[in-house]
Amino acid sequence: MPKLLTEEQIDRFNTQGALAPVKVMESDEAFEFRKKFEALEEEIGAEAQSRFRIKAHLPFPWLTELIKNSNMLDAVEDLIGPDIIVWGSSFFTKKANDHRFVSWHQDSTYYGFDPAESVTAWIAFSDSTRETGCVRVIPGSHKGDAVMKHVETFDPDNLLARGQTIEGVDETEIVDLQLHAGEMSIHDNRTVHSSMPNPSNMPRIGYAVHLCGPHVKQTQFDGATGTLVRGTDNYGNWGQDIEAKGHMDPDCLAALDVAWQRYRDSMKAPYQQ
Ligand SMILES: O=C(O)CCC(=O)C(=O)O
């Protein structure tokens, strides 16, 4: 018996490799998250996504709480089972009238997981629609190879660190993962996805939580860490991430830098051969 999703939603996820929308919180609660996010950008005088990467929750109690949100975890449990590790999280934001985009790519090519089983819960702090440049997917693409050929463009307008791009994607059957603030989409790490610029007058603010089962192993580097947010870890593949004692906890900021450097270095691996 699923905890939150319907059988139809579970089937859709298994068929398409993605699912939206799923309600995580009320829109007024999402607005509180948006205000905290905007206050953070004001405080650091830069985009949060330029400074807090791959484990963005680490230095912030409010995000550390969000990665344990029970609605999000109930839905994820319906898809991947009762034992769940959050191994990372990332901001994906576009300002109003923002020409930046995300090219077609597949997360699993760069994650280096064995088995290649991980999902992203992409939570909208503001509406993410066709007009604001929502995430879109190629349905069924998660059934292909876990490592696909990408070219790395390093295009500064691409929100991806290396501008990693799958060329020649057939766009005839795109599914747009449109969300109101407070809803999430979930996509499989093999699913080919992208997003367009945001020509609207509203920012599109997303916070992506990366989750897997404890049986999944990071093969590209030693010492991978995460947070067991539900169930039991019977495998020991993941060390424990430290938790913030307060806003911008200095130990967590240092751990974040180490994690990002390790992830960046490991991202080179798929094309070293
Ligand atoms: O937010 C976007 O536009 C892209 C998100 C993405 O690539 C991801 O969550 O893996």
The ligand as an ORCA input file, in Angstrom:
! r2SCAN-3c Opt
* xyz 0 1
  O      16.130     23.200    -12.607
  C      16.463     22.928    -13.744
  O      16.179     23.673    -14.676
  C      17.230     21.673    -14.033
  C      17.225     20.744    -12.873
  C      18.121     19.573    -13.006
  O      18.877     19.438    -13.939
  C      18.078     18.566    -11.962
  O      17.353     18.742    -10.973
  O      18.756     17.527    -12.111
*
